[in-house]
C-alpha cells in the first residue's frame, strides 16, 4: 500500500470525477498511474506518434521536396538580378 499527498486543486478534481463516474478515487488513481507507467515502459517514437498525419495534407505534387533547393536558388537569383 502506498499513500500519496495531492495538492488541493488536484484533490478537488479527483473528487469531482470520482462522483461523476461513480468510482472510487483509488480506482481513478490506479488507472491513471497504470496508463502512465505503460506509456513510460514502451515510449512511442515521434514517427509513430505522427505517422497517420504524414502526407495527409500534401499538395499531391511529389516533386516539391526534390526541387525545393533549385526553386529557392532560382527565386534568389531572380530577386538579385531584378535590382
Backbone as a printed PyTorch tensor [residue, N CA C, xyz], in Angstrom:
tensor([[[  0.8420,  -1.1760,   0.0000],
         [  0.0000,   0.0000,   0.0000],
         [  0.8860,   1.2360,   0.0000]],

        [[  0.4680,   2.2360,  -0.7520],
         [  1.2010,   3.4860,  -0.8650],
         [  0.2550,   4.6460,  -0.6210]],

        [[  0.7070,   5.6210,   0.1180],
         [ -0.0910,   6.8300,   0.3520],
         [  0.5150,   7.9590,  -0.4610]],

        [[ -0.3570,   8.8230,  -0.9620],
         [  0.1060,   9.9470,  -1.7760],
         [ -0.5910,  11.2050,  -1.3070]],

        [[  0.1700,  12.2860,  -1.1770],
         [ -0.4160,  13.5850,  -0.8460],
         [ -0.6060,  14.3530,  -2.1440]],

        [[ -1.7910,  14.8670,  -2.3240],
         [ -2.1070,  15.6100,  -3.5430],
         [ -2.3840,  17.0700,  -3.2230]],

        [[ -2.0260,  17.9600,  -4.1320],
         [ -2.4030,  19.3620,  -3.9520],
         [ -3.9360,  19.4730,  -3.9120]],

        [[ -4.4180,  20.4820,  -3.2220],
         [ -5.8640,  20.6240,  -3.0340],
         [ -6.6290,  20.7190,  -4.3500]],

        [[ -6.0740,  21.4080,  -5.3500],
         [ -6.7900,  21.5440,  -6.6170],
         [ -6.9380,  20.1990,  -7.3250]],

        [[ -5.9070,  19.3590,  -7.2520],
         [ -5.9980,  18.0330,  -7.8710],
         [ -6.9660,  17.1580,  -7.0810]],

        [[ -6.9170,  17.2680,  -5.7850],
         [ -7.8360,  16.5030,  -4.9350],
         [ -9.2880,  16.8320,  -5.2700]],

        [[ -9.5840,  18.1220,  -5.4750],
         [-10.9530,  18.5360,  -5.8170],
         [-11.3750,  17.9760,  -7.1680]],

        [[-10.4800,  18.0350,  -8.1510],
         [-10.7910,  17.4870,  -9.4780],
         [-11.0180,  15.9780,  -9.3990]],

        [[-10.1800,  15.3120,  -8.6110],
         [-10.3050,  13.8710,  -8.4390],
         [-11.6320,  13.5090,  -7.7860]],

        [[-11.9880,  14.2470,  -6.7630],
         [-13.2580,  14.0130,  -6.0640],
         [-14.4390,  14.1940,  -7.0170]],

        [[-14.4060,  15.2560,  -7.8050],
         [-15.4950,  15.5430,  -8.7450],
         [-15.6260,  14.4310,  -9.7830]],

        [[-14.5050,  14.0320, -10.3660],
         [-14.5440,  12.9880, -11.3830],
         [-14.9820,  11.6610, -10.7880]],

        [[-14.5490,  11.3910,  -9.5900],
         [-14.9410,  10.1700,  -8.8950],
         [-16.4650,  10.0930,  -8.7350]],

        [[-17.0690,  11.2020,  -8.3410],
         [-18.5360,  11.2390,  -8.2070],
         [-19.2190,  11.0950,  -9.5600]],

        [[-18.7070,  11.8020, -10.5690],
         [-19.3240,  11.7660, -11.9010],
         [-19.3020,  10.3670, -12.5070]],

        [[-18.1960,   9.6620, -12.3070],
         [-18.0560,   8.3270, -12.8890],
         [-18.5210,   7.2220, -11.9550]],

        [[-18.8420,   7.5980, -10.7240],
         [-19.3040,   6.6400,  -9.7190],
         [-18.2720,   5.5290,  -9.4690]],

        [[-17.0120,   5.9630,  -9.3270],
         [-15.9270,   5.0430,  -8.9940],
         [-15.1280,   5.6760,  -7.8610]],

        [[-14.3180,   4.8620,  -7.2160],
         [-13.5280,   5.3910,  -6.1080],
         [-12.3460,   6.2130,  -6.6200]],

        [[-11.8720,   7.0930,  -5.7650],
         [-10.6780,   7.8730,  -6.1020],
         [ -9.4930,   6.9380,  -6.2840]],

        [[ -9.4140,   5.8990,  -5.4710],
         [ -8.3340,   4.9220,  -5.5930],
         [ -8.3400,   4.2640,  -6.9650]],

        [[ -9.5350,   3.9660,  -7.4480],
         [ -9.6520,   3.3470,  -8.7770],
         [ -9.1230,   4.3000,  -9.8500]],

        [[ -9.5210,   5.5690,  -9.7940],
         [ -9.0620,   6.5490, -10.7760],
         [ -7.5460,   6.7220, -10.7320]],

        [[ -7.0010,   6.8210,  -9.5430],
         [ -5.5580,   6.9880,  -9.3870],
         [ -4.8310,   5.7640,  -9.9280]],

        [[ -5.3280,   4.5910,  -9.6010],
         [ -4.7080,   3.3560, -10.0620],
         [ -4.7240,   3.2600, -11.5820]],

        [[ -5.8630,   3.5850, -12.1970],
         [ -5.9730,   3.5430, -13.6620],
         [ -5.0460,   4.5510, -14.3200]],

        [[ -5.0000,   5.7550, -13.7820],
         [ -4.1500,   6.8000, -14.3510],
         [ -2.6750,   6.4210, -14.2270]],

        [[ -2.2910,   5.9040, -13.0840],
         [ -0.9030,   5.5190, -12.8670],
         [ -0.5260,   4.3420, -13.7580]],

        [[ -1.4200,   3.4040, -13.9150],
         [ -1.1710,   2.2560, -14.7840],
         [ -0.9590,   2.7080, -16.2290]],

        [[ -1.7910,   3.6120, -16.6950],
         [ -1.6540,   4.1370, -18.0590],
         [ -0.3250,   4.8710, -18.2230]],

        [[  0.0410,   5.6700, -17.2530],
         [  1.2990,   6.4160, -17.2930],
         [  2.4960,   5.4640, -17.3260]],

        [[  2.4830,   4.4750, -16.4650],
         [  3.5930,   3.5250, -16.4030],
         [  3.7010,   2.7170, -17.6920]],

        [[  2.5890,   2.3570, -18.2740],
         [  2.5940,   1.6240, -19.5420],
         [  3.2360,   2.4660, -20.6390]],

        [[  2.8860,   3.7510, -20.7000],
         [  3.4900,   4.6450, -21.7000],
         [  4.9790,   4.7990, -21.4690]],

        [[  5.3970,   4.8710, -20.2070],
         [  6.8260,   5.0240, -19.9000],
         [  7.6180,   3.7700, -20.2420]],

        [[  7.0080,   2.6090, -20.0770],
         [  7.6890,   1.3520, -20.3640],
         [  7.9170,   1.1550, -21.8530]],

        [[  6.9970,   1.6190, -22.6680],
         [  7.1470,   1.4600, -24.1130],
         [  6.8200,   2.7840, -24.7900]],

        [[  7.7790,   3.7210, -24.7000],
         [  7.5240,   5.0370, -25.2840],
         [  7.3270,   4.9520, -26.8000]],

        [[  6.4700,   5.8090, -27.2950],
         [  6.1830,   5.8580, -28.7180],
         [  7.1640,   6.8310, -29.3610]],

        [[  7.7360,   6.4230, -30.4770],
         [  8.6850,   7.2910, -31.1700],
         [  7.9380,   8.4630, -31.8040]],

        [[  8.6460,   9.5480, -32.0620],
         [  7.9980,  10.6790, -32.7310],
         [  7.3520,  10.2670, -34.0570]],

        [[  8.0090,   9.3630, -34.7830],
         [  7.4440,   8.9010, -36.0510],
         [  6.1140,   8.1890, -35.8180]],

        [[  6.0870,   7.2760, -34.8530],
         [  4.8620,   6.5350, -34.5590],
         [  3.7310,   7.4700, -34.1300]],

        [[  4.0800,   8.5260, -33.3980],
         [  3.0670,   9.4750, -32.9320],
         [  2.3790,  10.1920, -34.0860]],

        [[  3.1140,  10.4670, -35.1630],
         [  2.5460,  11.2630, -36.2410],
         [  2.3840,  10.5700, -37.5630]],

        [[  2.6590,   9.2500, -37.6360],
         [  2.6720,   8.5900, -38.9360],
         [  1.3380,   8.6530, -39.6780]],

        [[  0.2340,   8.7010, -38.9650],
         [ -1.0580,   8.7930, -39.6510],
         [ -1.3290,  10.1900, -40.1940]],

        [[ -0.5180,  11.1650, -39.8060],
         [ -0.6870,  12.5350, -40.2880],
         [  0.2480,  12.8800, -41.4370]],

        [[  1.3350,  12.1310, -41.5870],
         [  2.3230,  12.4350, -42.6160],
         [  1.7020,  12.3090, -43.9960]],

        [[  1.8290,  13.3630, -44.7770],
         [  1.3090,  13.3530, -46.1360],
         [ -0.1830,  13.5720, -46.2380]],

        [[ -0.8210,  13.7160, -45.1410],
         [ -2.2780,  13.8410, -45.1240],
         [ -2.7640,  15.0950, -45.8350]],

        [[ -2.0290,  16.1670, -45.7180],
         [ -2.4370,  17.4290, -46.3150],
         [ -1.4700,  17.8470, -47.4190]],

        [[ -0.9430,  16.8840, -48.1110],
         [  0.0280,  17.1670, -49.1570],
         [ -0.6060,  17.8270, -50.3690]],

        [[  0.2540,  18.3520, -51.2100],
         [ -0.1920,  19.0550, -52.4150],
         [ -0.5210,  18.0900, -53.5340]],

        [[ -0.0410,  16.8570, -53.4190],
         [ -0.2230,  15.9100, -54.4950],
         [  0.9240,  15.9540, -55.4930]],

        [[  1.7890,  16.9540, -55.3790],
         [  2.9440,  17.0890, -56.2580],
         [  4.1380,  16.4630, -55.5610]],

        [[  4.5190,  15.2850, -55.9920],
         [  5.6000,  14.5480, -55.3510],
         [  6.9840,  15.0980, -55.6280]],

        [[  7.1050,  16.1080, -56.4610],
         [  8.4230,  16.6470, -56.7900],
         [  8.8040,  17.8530, -55.9400]],

        [[  7.9100,  18.3190, -55.1060],
         [  8.1750,  19.5540, -54.3730],
         [  9.4180,  19.4830, -53.4980]],

        [[  9.5780,  18.4260, -52.7400],
         [ 10.7430,  18.3670, -51.8610],
         [ 12.0220,  18.1490, -52.6560]],

        [[ 11.9470,  17.4290, -53.7550],
         [ 13.1310,  17.1640, -54.5660],
         [ 13.6110,  18.4090, -55.2980]],

        [[ 12.7100,  19.3140, -55.6030],
         [ 13.0860,  20.5020, -56.3710],
         [ 13.1640,  21.7530, -55.5040]],

        [[ 12.9980,  21.6120, -54.2180],
         [ 12.9360,  22.7660, -53.3190],
         [ 14.1940,  23.6350, -53.4070]],

        [[ 15.3670,  23.0090, -53.2870],
         [ 16.6030,  23.7920, -53.3060],
         [ 16.7540,  24.5420, -54.6280]],

        [[ 16.4360,  23.8840, -55.7210],
         [ 16.5470,  24.5330, -57.0260],
         [ 15.5880,  25.7120, -57.1200]],

        [[ 14.3620,  25.5490, -56.6440],
         [ 13.3790,  26.6310, -56.7140],
         [ 13.7880,  27.8210, -55.8500]],

        [[ 14.3510,  27.5520, -54.6690],
         [ 14.8220,  28.6360, -53.7980],
         [ 15.9760,  29.3660, -54.4700]],

        [[ 16.9240,  28.6100, -55.0110],
         [ 18.0790,  29.2110, -55.6920],
         [ 17.6190,  30.0880, -56.8610]],

        [[ 16.6650,  29.5870, -57.6610],
         [ 16.1460,  30.3570, -58.7880],
         [ 15.4580,  31.6320, -58.3240]],

        [[ 14.7020,  31.5600, -57.2550],
         [ 13.9980,  32.7250, -56.7210],
         [ 14.9790,  33.7810, -56.2380]],

        [[ 16.0400,  33.3410, -55.5650],
         [ 17.0640,  34.2820, -55.0790],
         [ 17.7410,  34.9640, -56.2660]],

        [[ 18.0490,  34.2010, -57.2900],
         [ 18.6880,  34.7770, -58.4840],
         [ 17.7600,  35.7860, -59.1500]],

        [[ 16.4760,  35.4550, -59.2340],
         [ 15.5050,  36.3910, -59.8310],
         [ 15.4900,  37.7120, -59.0720]],

        [[ 15.4120,  37.6330, -57.7640],
         [ 15.3650,  38.8390, -56.9340],
         [ 16.6600,  39.6200, -57.0370]],

        [[ 17.7860,  38.9320, -57.1090],
         [ 19.0790,  39.6010, -57.1780],
         [ 19.2820,  40.2880, -58.5350]],

        [[ 18.8560,  39.6530, -59.6160],
         [ 19.0430,  40.2010, -60.9560],
         [ 18.0450,  41.3080, -61.2830]],

        [[ 16.9120,  41.3500, -60.5830],
         [ 15.8990,  42.3770, -60.8840],
         [ 16.2230,  43.6980, -60.2260]],

        [[ 17.2650,  43.7810, -59.4600],
         [ 17.6180,  45.0370, -58.7580],
         [ 18.3770,  45.9660, -59.6220]]])
